[in-house]
Amino acid sequence: MDAAEVNAPGASQDTKLEHRESFAPNNSQTASDYIDSQLRLEADAREALPYQFDSCTQPLGALRQSLFSCLTCNPPPSDPKEPYKAAGICYSCSISCHGEHTLVELFNKRDFVCDCGTTRLPSTSPCTLRNEPKSGTQGVYSETPAPDNKYNHNFQNIFCSCGDTYDPIEEKGTMFQCLGLGNVETGGCGEDWYHPECLLGLPRNWAESKKESRAEDKPEEQKQDQAETTNEAGEVEESAEEPPLPPGFPAEDDFETFICYKCLDSNPWLKQYAGTPGFLPPVYKERVTEPQSADDKPVEAPTETEATDQSSTTPKKRKADEDTVGEPEAKRTKDEEEAPTEAKRSEQPKHKHDSLPANGPTSGTFSLFLKEDFRDHICHCATCFPNLAPHAQLREEEETYEPPLSEDGDDAAAATNGSQHTSSLLNRGEAALSNVDRVRAIEGVMVYNHLRDKVKEFLKPFAENGQTVGAEDIKAYFEKLRGDHQGIHEAGSGASRRDDDGENGENGGGGGDNRREQSGEFSVLPPL
């Protein structure tokens, strides 16, 4: 039914009531509900963006910090092998300067200076958080970027050695970030993120292939039951399942971080730590054969099944030496058991690297997974320290820069000193009121109380009769308060057509304007 039929002379009363009910306050809300919804939205926003974003990190110099790449300002080429001018921007600039752009979250990168406002980004996207040094005007562009910033393919939204584009909506499973012992120029990965299956040399769809093969091995009856279950549950539930970790990949609780095979090949001195305290056994990407010595047999990297068994077993306890087998226990004196001889003392290693196994894995393509205390087991002697010196992350745990937290929204005093971008409107209003002269503030409160009483008096009849307050009613009332009698008359002529029973609505002329204003109806507020 169109608008002309609703307001046509002779239209039935049921028709007009149906039209009025279509604008009834089904989706209206009280002032209290509105404020609560706004506070909930602010709380959700703080959870997603918990930090203030009013200061660029560029003046702070090189930091380990959370970075983003803007694909709007620097769109990647169609061919990943083509030249690409990458740029990384800090958390604050990603919101304040590039909030409406397409961003890629890179997470933490070390020793990086924000590129926002430099020649690595177009001049049409200046850094609005910094002022031009010479003129002092807001907005900086075309500055010289930091020469020591390092980039990898993550800045093009490409992750892992497989070179897949990352889609946070479609991506399933967990990716792991390498500790990073070098950049692309030195043979490292630049703190790249990896799929577990890619670290093991498996195809990306290995889990789906295995699932299909298991389904083919099932009897026909089980296949039908599985199909029925899938149909009843829906495809969404099935697609939401996280794929399992591939066989041979350590459990997530067993390691703190890892070093990928690229960084390990560029720092081969670390391979001897595989399988020692603080380090898990090697996780091979390819099957290799490594002869240990002339007397030893070649050792092969484990297959998928072997790797699963290997990761779940622990070395067995050594048996007694041959010279003690069969010797009566009584012959072993207490002194022999407790007091070490001078020879034994001299055999104790002087440095940690002396305790490393001589036949440990030193070749092959594998990644190294590190436990939480791995730094305590790395040798710092004069021989080993030159290898360790370039990588501070191996010597001590790194600190990652985090901007100041946003104000919690309940402290008006804190809002006056907080970020203008992050404090709520309620906080800003309270902060402004706190800075007003005391006499003017009291006068303002008195005027507010007077207006509140008048509005309550106006709304009371509507509340008692269960009537909806229309936009024309509000307009007429405030015109009356201003003393505009002509406005009161014009607004009242529209309001007179809106009785409770709708009897006067049949002859209403100018219904078009009236219908547009009815869209602004709202329910009567509770007593203030």
KEBAKE-972495 format. One line per 2 residues: their letters; for each residue x, y, z of C-alpha. Coordinates in nm, 2 decimals. Each point is the difference from the previous one (the first is absolute). Layout:
a	X/Y/Z ~ ...
//
This chain:
md	0.00/0.00/0.00 ~ 0.15/0.33/-0.10
aa	-0.02/0.34/0.17 ~ -0.28/0.13/-0.22
ev	-0.23/-0.29/0.10 ~ 0.06/0.06/0.36
na	-0.10/0.37/0.00 ~ -0.27/-0.02/-0.27
pg	-0.34/0.13/0.11 ~ -0.23/-0.28/0.10
as	0.28/-0.24/0.10 ~ -0.11/-0.23/0.27
qd	0.09/0.07/0.36 ~ 0.18/-0.34/0.02
tk	0.22/0.11/-0.28 ~ 0.10/0.32/0.17
le	0.06/-0.17/0.33 ~ 0.22/-0.25/-0.18
hr	0.20/0.28/-0.15 ~ 0.04/0.17/0.34
es	0.11/-0.32/0.16 ~ 0.27/-0.04/-0.26
fa	0.17/0.30/0.16 ~ -0.07/-0.12/0.35
pn	0.29/0.00/0.24 ~ 0.11/-0.36/-0.07
ns	0.36/0.11/-0.05 ~ -0.01/0.30/0.23
qt	0.20/0.02/0.32 ~ 0.01/0.21/0.31
as	0.28/0.24/0.08 ~ 0.13/-0.24/0.26
dy	0.01/-0.28/-0.26 ~ 0.18/0.22/-0.25
id	0.27/0.09/0.25 ~ 0.04/-0.36/0.10
sq	0.04/-0.11/-0.37 ~ 0.26/0.28/-0.06
lr	0.20/-0.11/0.31 ~ -0.01/-0.36/-0.13
le	0.12/0.11/-0.34 ~ 0.28/0.20/0.17
ad	0.10/-0.31/0.20 ~ 0.01/-0.22/-0.31
ar	0.21/0.26/-0.18 ~ 0.24/0.02/0.29
ea	0.03/-0.38/0.00 ~ 0.08/0.00/-0.37
lp	0.22/0.31/0.02 ~ 0.12/0.01/0.36
yq	0.28/0.26/-0.05 ~ 0.00/0.37/-0.07
fd	0.07/0.09/-0.36 ~ 0.09/0.37/0.02
sc	0.38/-0.03/-0.02 ~ 0.22/-0.14/-0.28
tq	0.30/-0.21/0.11 ~ 0.23/0.16/-0.25
pl	0.17/0.23/0.25 ~ 0.08/-0.29/0.22
ga	0.23/-0.16/-0.25 ~ 0.05/-0.37/-0.08
lr	-0.23/-0.21/0.21 ~ -0.14/-0.35/0.01
qs	-0.37/0.09/-0.05 ~ -0.32/-0.10/-0.16
lf	0.00/0.10/-0.37 ~ -0.25/0.02/-0.28
sc	0.03/0.02/-0.38 ~ -0.24/0.23/-0.20
lt	-0.10/-0.17/-0.32 ~ -0.20/0.31/-0.10
cn	0.30/0.23/0.00 ~ 0.25/-0.27/-0.12
pp	-0.20/-0.26/-0.21 ~ 0.21/-0.31/-0.07
ps	0.08/-0.09/-0.36 ~ -0.18/-0.27/-0.18
dp	0.33/-0.20/-0.02 ~ 0.16/-0.04/0.34
ke	0.34/0.00/-0.17 ~ -0.04/0.35/-0.13
py	0.16/0.29/0.20 ~ -0.21/0.12/0.29
ka	0.06/0.29/0.23 ~ -0.11/-0.13/0.34
ag	-0.10/0.21/0.29 ~ -0.08/-0.07/0.36
ic	-0.22/0.22/0.22 ~ -0.04/0.00/0.38
ys	-0.32/-0.08/0.19 ~ -0.10/0.37/0.05
cs	0.05/0.09/-0.37 ~ -0.20/-0.31/-0.11
is	-0.30/0.15/0.17 ~ 0.05/0.38/-0.02
ch	0.16/0.03/-0.34 ~ -0.12/-0.32/-0.18
ge	-0.32/-0.09/0.18 ~ -0.21/-0.03/-0.32
ht	0.27/-0.18/-0.20 ~ 0.06/-0.37/-0.06
lv	0.26/-0.11/0.26 ~ 0.20/-0.32/0.06
el	0.08/-0.07/0.36 ~ 0.37/-0.11/0.02
fn	0.01/-0.03/0.38 ~ 0.34/0.05/0.16
kr	0.32/0.10/-0.19 ~ 0.32/0.10/0.16
df	0.22/0.30/-0.05 ~ -0.25/0.18/-0.21
vc	-0.08/0.38/-0.04 ~ -0.35/0.09/-0.12
dc	-0.01/0.09/-0.37 ~ -0.31/0.22/0.02
gt	0.08/0.35/-0.14 ~ 0.31/-0.12/-0.20
tr	0.07/-0.04/-0.37 ~ -0.10/-0.37/0.03
lp	-0.36/0.11/0.01 ~ -0.17/0.24/-0.25
st	-0.01/0.37/0.10 ~ -0.38/-0.02/-0.02
sp	0.01/-0.20/0.33 ~ 0.20/0.21/0.25
ct	0.05/-0.08/0.36 ~ -0.26/0.20/0.18
lr	0.14/-0.07/0.34 ~ 0.32/0.19/-0.05
ne	0.06/0.37/-0.08 ~ 0.22/0.13/-0.28
pk	0.33/0.09/0.17 ~ 0.06/0.33/-0.18
sg	-0.35/0.15/-0.02 ~ -0.16/-0.18/0.29
tq	-0.31/-0.08/-0.20 ~ -0.17/-0.33/0.06
gv	0.08/-0.28/-0.25 ~ 0.33/-0.13/-0.11
ys	0.09/-0.16/-0.34 ~ 0.30/-0.08/-0.22
et	0.24/-0.03/0.29 ~ 0.31/-0.22/-0.04
pa	-0.08/-0.36/0.13 ~ 0.22/-0.18/0.25
pd	0.28/-0.17/-0.20 ~ 0.02/-0.30/0.23
nk	-0.36/-0.12/-0.03 ~ -0.02/-0.35/-0.14
yn	-0.29/-0.14/-0.21 ~ -0.12/-0.34/-0.12
hn	-0.29/-0.13/-0.20 ~ -0.23/0.04/0.31
fq	-0.04/0.36/-0.10 ~ -0.17/-0.12/-0.32
ni	-0.24/-0.21/0.20 ~ 0.20/-0.31/-0.09
fc	0.09/-0.24/0.28 ~ 0.19/-0.33/0.04
sc	0.24/-0.17/-0.24 ~ -0.30/-0.11/-0.21
gd	-0.07/0.36/-0.10 ~ -0.37/-0.01/0.08
ty	-0.19/0.33/0.04 ~ -0.15/0.02/0.35
dp	-0.37/0.03/0.03 ~ -0.10/0.02/0.37
ie	-0.36/-0.10/-0.08 ~ 0.08/-0.31/-0.21
ek	0.32/-0.10/0.18 ~ -0.03/-0.31/0.23
gt	0.24/-0.14/0.25 ~ 0.29/0.17/0.18
mf	0.31/0.17/-0.15 ~ 0.32/0.04/0.19
qc	0.25/0.29/-0.01 ~ 0.37/-0.08/-0.02
lg	0.22/0.16/0.25 ~ 0.19/0.15/-0.29
lg	0.38/-0.02/-0.01 ~ 0.05/0.21/-0.31
nv	-0.17/0.18/-0.28 ~ -0.05/-0.10/-0.36
et	0.33/0.15/-0.10 ~ 0.20/-0.22/0.24
gg	-0.19/-0.32/-0.08 ~ -0.25/0.03/0.29
cg	-0.38/0.04/-0.01 ~ -0.05/0.34/0.17
ed	-0.23/-0.14/0.26 ~ -0.23/-0.17/-0.25
wy	-0.32/-0.20/0.10 ~ -0.02/-0.37/-0.10
hp	-0.27/-0.26/-0.05 ~ 0.09/-0.32/0.20
ec	-0.03/-0.22/-0.30 ~ 0.24/0.22/-0.21
ll	0.27/-0.04/0.27 ~ -0.03/-0.38/-0.06
gl	-0.01/0.02/-0.38 ~ -0.36/-0.11/-0.02
pr	-0.26/0.15/-0.24 ~ -0.24/0.26/0.14
nw	-0.30/-0.23/-0.05 ~ 0.16/-0.30/0.18
ae	-0.27/-0.01/0.27 ~ -0.29/0.00/-0.26
sk	0.18/-0.28/-0.20 ~ 0.04/-0.21/0.31
ke	-0.36/0.06/0.09 ~ -0.12/-0.11/-0.34
sr	0.22/-0.31/0.00 ~ -0.14/-0.10/0.35
ae	-0.35/0.06/-0.13 ~ 0.06/-0.23/-0.30
dk	0.12/-0.28/0.23 ~ -0.32/0.01/0.20
pe	-0.28/-0.25/-0.07 ~ -0.29/0.14/-0.20
eq	-0.23/0.01/0.30 ~ 0.24/0.22/0.19
kq	0.03/0.23/-0.30 ~ -0.38/0.04/-0.01
dq	-0.01/0.08/0.37 ~ 0.28/0.25/-0.03
ae	-0.18/0.16/-0.29 ~ -0.32/0.03/0.19
tt	0.17/0.15/0.30 ~ 0.18/0.25/-0.22
ne	-0.33/0.09/-0.17 ~ -0.18/0.05/0.33
ag	0.28/0.20/0.16 ~ 0.06/0.21/-0.31
ev	0.31/0.08/-0.19 ~ 0.08/0.30/0.23
ee	0.07/-0.21/0.30 ~ 0.22/-0.23/-0.20
sa	0.20/0.28/-0.15 ~ 0.05/0.16/0.34
ee	0.20/-0.30/0.12 ~ 0.37/0.07/0.05
pp	0.23/-0.23/-0.19 ~ 0.23/-0.21/0.21
lp	0.37/0.05/0.02 ~ 0.18/-0.22/-0.25
pg	0.18/-0.31/0.13 ~ 0.35/0.07/0.12
fp	-0.08/0.36/0.09 ~ 0.04/0.07/0.38
ae	-0.30/0.07/0.21 ~ -0.05/0.38/0.06
dd	0.05/-0.04/0.38 ~ 0.34/-0.16/-0.05
fe	0.18/0.30/-0.14 ~ 0.02/0.38/0.05
tf	0.13/0.10/-0.35 ~ 0.19/-0.14/-0.29
ic	0.27/0.07/-0.25 ~ -0.09/-0.08/-0.36
yk	0.23/-0.20/-0.23 ~ 0.09/0.32/-0.19
cl	0.14/0.17/0.30 ~ 0.16/-0.32/0.12
ds	0.18/-0.05/-0.33 ~ 0.14/0.35/0.03
np	0.11/-0.08/0.36 ~ 0.11/-0.36/-0.02
wl	0.18/0.01/0.34 ~ -0.34/-0.02/0.16
kq	-0.08/-0.34/-0.15 ~ 0.21/-0.18/0.26
ya	-0.24/0.10/0.27 ~ -0.29/-0.21/-0.15
gt	-0.12/-0.25/0.25 ~ 0.20/0.14/0.29
pg	-0.15/0.16/0.32 ~ -0.21/0.30/-0.10
fl	-0.04/-0.12/-0.36 ~ -0.23/-0.25/-0.16
pp	0.13/-0.26/-0.25 ~ 0.03/0.13/-0.36
vy	-0.31/0.03/-0.21 ~ 0.11/-0.09/-0.35
ke	-0.15/0.16/-0.31 ~ 0.14/-0.27/-0.23
rv	0.12/-0.35/0.04 ~ 0.38/0.00/0.02
te	0.29/-0.24/0.06 ~ 0.28/0.12/0.22
pq	0.31/-0.21/0.07 ~ 0.12/0.07/0.35
sa	0.35/-0.16/-0.01 ~ 0.19/-0.28/-0.17
dd	-0.12/-0.25/0.27 ~ -0.36/0.12/0.02
kp	-0.28/-0.09/-0.23 ~ -0.18/0.27/-0.19
ve	-0.29/0.16/0.19 ~ -0.31/0.09/-0.20
ap	-0.26/0.27/0.09 ~ -0.32/-0.16/0.13
te	-0.30/-0.06/-0.22 ~ -0.34/0.13/0.11
te	-0.08/-0.31/0.20 ~ 0.35/-0.02/0.15
at	0.00/0.36/0.09 ~ -0.32/-0.04/0.19
dq	0.14/-0.28/0.20 ~ 0.33/0.18/0.05
ss	-0.16/0.32/0.14 ~ -0.20/-0.20/0.25
tt	0.29/-0.21/0.14 ~ 0.28/0.08/0.24
pk	0.35/-0.15/0.02 ~ 0.01/-0.32/0.20
kr	0.22/-0.03/0.30 ~ 0.35/-0.13/-0.07
ka	0.08/-0.35/0.12 ~ 0.29/-0.06/0.23
de	0.35/-0.01/-0.14 ~ 0.14/-0.33/-0.10
dt	0.27/0.01/0.26 ~ -0.26/0.02/0.28
vg	-0.23/-0.27/-0.13 ~ 0.00/-0.29/0.23
ep	0.20/0.18/0.27 ~ -0.15/-0.04/0.34
ea	-0.16/0.31/0.14 ~ 0.18/-0.05/0.33
kr	0.34/0.06/-0.17 ~ -0.09/0.36/-0.09
tk	0.11/0.20/0.29 ~ -0.17/0.32/0.11
de	0.30/0.20/-0.09 ~ -0.01/-0.13/-0.36
ee	-0.36/0.10/-0.03 ~ 0.01/0.35/0.15
ap	0.34/0.14/-0.04 ~ 0.10/0.09/-0.36
te	0.36/-0.06/-0.09 ~ 0.24/0.26/-0.13
ak	-0.03/-0.16/-0.34 ~ -0.37/0.04/0.00
rs	0.03/0.36/0.10 ~ 0.23/0.07/-0.29
eq	-0.24/-0.17/-0.24 ~ -0.28/0.25/0.09
pk	-0.05/0.25/-0.29 ~ 0.13/0.35/0.04
hk	-0.24/0.16/-0.24 ~ -0.36/-0.08/-0.10
hd	0.09/-0.08/-0.36 ~ 0.23/-0.28/0.13
sl	-0.30/-0.19/0.12 ~ -0.17/0.00/-0.34
pa	0.00/-0.34/-0.17 ~ 0.28/-0.04/-0.25
ng	-0.23/-0.19/-0.24 ~ -0.29/0.25/0.01
pt	-0.18/0.10/-0.32 ~ 0.20/0.25/-0.19
sg	-0.14/-0.04/-0.35 ~ -0.34/-0.04/-0.16
tf	-0.28/0.25/-0.04 ~ -0.18/0.02/0.34
sl	-0.15/0.25/0.24 ~ 0.08/0.03/0.36
fl	-0.26/0.04/0.27 ~ 0.10/0.17/0.32
ke	-0.13/-0.04/0.35 ~ -0.06/0.29/0.24
df	0.34/-0.04/0.17 ~ 0.21/-0.05/-0.32
rd	0.21/0.31/0.07 ~ 0.13/-0.15/0.32
hi	0.16/-0.29/-0.20 ~ 0.17/0.20/-0.27
ch	0.38/0.03/0.05 ~ 0.13/0.35/0.05
ca	0.38/-0.08/0.00 ~ 0.25/0.20/-0.19
tc	-0.01/-0.25/-0.29 ~ -0.38/0.00/-0.03
fp	-0.08/0.36/0.08 ~ 0.10/0.14/-0.35
nl	-0.28/-0.21/-0.15 ~ -0.24/0.11/0.27
ap	0.08/0.37/0.00 ~ -0.20/0.11/-0.31
ha	-0.32/-0.16/0.14 ~ -0.10/0.17/0.32
ql	-0.33/-0.20/0.00 ~ 0.20/-0.32/0.07
re	0.17/0.16/0.31 ~ -0.30/0.16/0.17
ee	-0.37/0.03/-0.04 ~ -0.11/0.29/-0.22
et	-0.22/0.29/0.11 ~ -0.28/0.10/-0.24
ye	-0.12/0.36/0.00 ~ -0.36/0.05/0.08
pp	-0.17/0.35/-0.01 ~ -0.17/0.12/0.31
ls	-0.33/-0.16/0.08 ~ -0.32/0.20/-0.08
ed	-0.18/0.15/0.29 ~ -0.26/-0.23/0.15
gd	-0.29/0.25/-0.07 ~ -0.10/0.05/0.37
da	0.26/0.25/0.11 ~ -0.09/0.35/-0.11
aa	0.32/0.14/0.14 ~ 0.21/-0.25/-0.20
at	-0.20/0.09/-0.31 ~ 0.12/0.36/0.01
ng	0.36/-0.12/-0.03 ~ -0.08/-0.29/-0.23
sq	0.01/-0.04/-0.37 ~ -0.25/0.21/-0.19
ht	-0.05/-0.30/-0.23 ~ -0.08/-0.26/0.27
ss	-0.19/0.18/0.28 ~ -0.38/-0.04/-0.02
ll	-0.25/0.28/-0.08 ~ -0.13/-0.04/0.35
nr	0.35/0.05/0.14 ~ 0.06/0.30/-0.21
ge	-0.33/0.16/0.10 ~ 0.08/-0.06/0.37
aa	0.35/0.13/-0.05 ~ -0.13/0.32/-0.17
ls	-0.25/0.05/0.28 ~ 0.27/-0.03/0.26
nv	0.19/0.29/-0.17 ~ -0.30/0.24/0.00
dr	-0.01/0.28/0.24 ~ -0.19/-0.11/0.32
vr	-0.27/0.27/-0.02 ~ -0.07/-0.08/-0.37
ai	0.00/-0.37/0.07 ~ -0.26/0.05/0.28
eg	-0.21/0.21/-0.23 ~ 0.02/-0.26/-0.27
vm	-0.11/-0.28/0.24 ~ -0.30/0.22/0.12
vy	-0.10/0.06/-0.37 ~ 0.03/-0.38/-0.06
nh	-0.22/-0.08/0.30 ~ -0.26/0.26/-0.11
lr	-0.01/-0.15/-0.35 ~ -0.02/-0.35/0.14
dk	-0.31/0.09/0.20 ~ -0.16/0.16/-0.30
vk	0.06/-0.30/-0.22 ~ -0.13/-0.24/0.27
ef	-0.32/0.21/0.01 ~ -0.03/-0.02/-0.37
lk	0.06/-0.38/-0.02 ~ -0.23/-0.09/0.29
pf	-0.33/0.00/-0.19 ~ 0.15/-0.22/-0.28
ae	0.13/-0.25/0.26 ~ -0.33/-0.02/0.18
ng	-0.19/-0.06/-0.32 ~ 0.26/-0.24/-0.15
qt	0.03/0.23/-0.29 ~ 0.31/0.02/-0.23
vg	0.17/0.34/-0.02 ~ 0.05/0.11/-0.36
ae	0.25/0.23/-0.15 ~ -0.27/0.26/-0.06
di	-0.09/0.00/0.37 ~ 0.36/0.06/0.10
ka	0.02/0.28/-0.26 ~ -0.31/0.17/0.12
yf	0.11/-0.02/0.36 ~ 0.34/0.16/-0.05
ek	-0.15/0.27/-0.23 ~ -0.23/0.08/0.29
lr	0.30/0.02/0.24 ~ 0.17/0.25/-0.24
gd	-0.32/0.20/-0.03 ~ -0.04/-0.05/-0.37
hq	-0.38/0.01/-0.02 ~ 0.00/-0.04/-0.38
gi	0.22/-0.31/0.03 ~ -0.23/-0.13/0.28
he	-0.30/0.04/-0.23 ~ 0.16/-0.18/-0.29
ag	0.13/-0.28/0.21 ~ -0.33/-0.03/0.19
sg	-0.19/-0.03/-0.33 ~ 0.19/-0.32/-0.07
as	-0.03/-0.12/0.36 ~ -0.38/0.04/0.00
rr	-0.03/-0.27/-0.25 ~ 0.15/-0.26/0.23
dd	-0.27/-0.09/0.25 ~ 0.01/-0.33/0.19
dg	-0.28/-0.15/-0.21 ~ 0.12/0.14/-0.33
en	-0.34/0.15/-0.09 ~ 0.14/0.33/-0.14
ge	0.25/-0.18/-0.22 ~ -0.24/-0.06/-0.28
ng	-0.02/0.36/-0.12 ~ 0.37/0.08/0.05
gg	0.15/0.21/-0.28 ~ 0.37/0.03/-0.04
gg	0.05/-0.36/0.11 ~ 0.34/-0.04/-0.17
dn	0.18/0.23/0.24 ~ -0.18/-0.16/0.29
rr	0.11/-0.34/-0.10 ~ 0.37/0.10/-0.03
eq	-0.01/0.15/0.35 ~ -0.17/-0.31/0.15
sg	0.32/-0.20/-0.08 ~ 0.16/0.19/0.29
ef	-0.25/-0.12/0.27 ~ 0.14/-0.13/0.32
sv	-0.15/-0.15/0.32 ~ -0.07/0.21/0.31
lp	0.30/0.01/0.23 ~ -0.03/-0.11/0.36
pl	-0.01/0.27/0.26 ~ 0.34/0.17/0.02
//
